[in-house]
Structure formats: structure tokens, C-alpha cells
Amino acid sequence: MKLSTLRECPAKWLDRQLNEIRVDSIARDIEMDPSIIHNGQPWLAIAEITKEELARDKNLIRGAKLELIGGLHRDAAVKKVVDGTKLLLIYG
């Protein structure tokens, strides 16, 4: 899955604001070792499909709109690194 396909979740879903110091720290770590994007905690997203639809066709997840709800600091750090270096990063 391309990280660029993940949409940011609505602000009302956030339990806290992004900590820019943490984002900068993660960005520096990514610059030193890009593989950390895929290691550690999972990326968590909500798909706009129902459980019943997914049970009928497992491939629906590939085309579903995904809203990121976990990994927001990592996502912001990846965007910062990608914007600064024009890297193409793919997760999955």
C-alpha cells in the first residue's frame, strides 16, 4: 500500500495534537534508516467498507478509502522526509 493513499482522519477523532518534537525525532530516525517506517507499531486505518462487504470480497480493502487513526506521528514524519528528499516510500 502506498502511504500517500492514507487520508488524515477528521480532527474530531484525535485524542491529542501532534507533538512536533516527536515528529522531528522520528523524521531524523527515518533519514538515518528508512526501514524503520515498516518496523515497530502498525499503521492503523479505518476503511469505508462494512464487515459484511469485506466478508464477501476480501479484495475490497485494496480500493477502499483509508483514514489513518494510528501512526499519525510517523505519518507526519514520513511526509516531512519525503517532502524534503522527494523519496517514493511504499508500505506493504
Steps between C-alpha positions, in 0.01 A plus 500: 500500500631845417508724804369781284167316474436543873280798582528693823219430741253773597635731771207408726640144522836613638558447870802733496691738277813389318817555698731672249808415708410131471428537127843661445666222699329230295589685177869503596481126575338435161770699321766284667317170443190505276418138588366613839186618319400135474623386841342542838140597551247436224329765292133509600227614262124485467363382165174628355359151448279286719596174664241323286640646177850395598380146582360471146809643328834525681646702211272797579757619753742576215274768355344628821552852630719465807510757780810479715424484873821349637852594403423868451839615633676254270286611206587866561870409528491300175333793322767734635781274374334433164432870443861580579658227288240412235526131594225259397414286801265203476370304798402139468 
